[in-house]
Amino acid sequence: MSEGRPETDWERRKRLAEVFGDAMPETTSDEREPESPETRESGTDAWLRAQVPPHHGS
């Protein structure tokens, strides 16, 4: 950026992308398959949930 002229929008976006990277995801949440509870929880949580006796419900 030069001292004499203001920064254009595309120059500002380019500079910010170089510093912070691309913050926008490639797809939006409505374009992706919904996550099941098993894929969202950690392995430890899944193991603990599997250890609950059947008579305690889910």
JOBEL-V948532 format. One line per field, one symbol per residue. ss: DSSP state (a for helix, b for strand, c for the rest). psi: psi as a letter, one per 30 degrees, with the letter a starting at -180 (. if undefined). burial: I if it has 16 or more other C-alpha atoms within 10 Angstrom, else O. A space follows every 50 residues. Layout:
BEGIN
ss = ???
psi = ???
burial = ???
END
This chain:
BEGIN
ss = ccccccccaaaaaaaaaaaaccccccccccccccccaaaaccaaaaaaaa cccaaacc
psi = klffllkleeeeeeeeeeefajfklellffflkkkleefelleeeeeeef fkkeffa.
burial = OOOOOOOOOOOOOOOOOOOOOOOOOOOOOOOOOOOOOOOOOOOOOOOOOO OOOOOOOO
END
